[in-house]
């Protein structure tokens, strides 16, 4: 039995992006290097943009993609997903700000966790409820990893 629709997942995607933006802003506050600070703030702004992208994608969903898959008058399934998002991806933790490399490694791990989350959720969304739209989210998150990995490689040179 499927418990989620694309609307539920996009709602959680927006929360993950907000968590990511907060993560990058906290990291930026903790570094002294101006270039590193600007890079982290750029990443936070990208997360903000992705949140807006997911909001637009959510608005573009069809009625069928928004339709509940189970009777859930108290939105417990969405509360469950939000709790999972808040504790597993970009969750509050002590940041290792000893180096930009450590920050980037934490960020890459969080981005990978978000992809794993979305891949798992893809299995919980039927095709007619917007399963294919989750690919768009996954592609966005993969672009974050490419950017972070590129910056990490640049730092190691």
Secondary structure, DSSP 8 states (H G I E B T S, - for coil): ---B-HHHHHHHHHHHHHHHHHHHHHHHHH---HHHHHHHHHHHHHHHHHHHHHHHHHHT--HHHHS-SS--TT-HHHHHHHHHHHHHSS-S-----S-HHHHHHHHHHHHHHHHHHHHHHHTTB-GGGTGGGHHHHHHHHHHHHHHHHHHHHHHH-
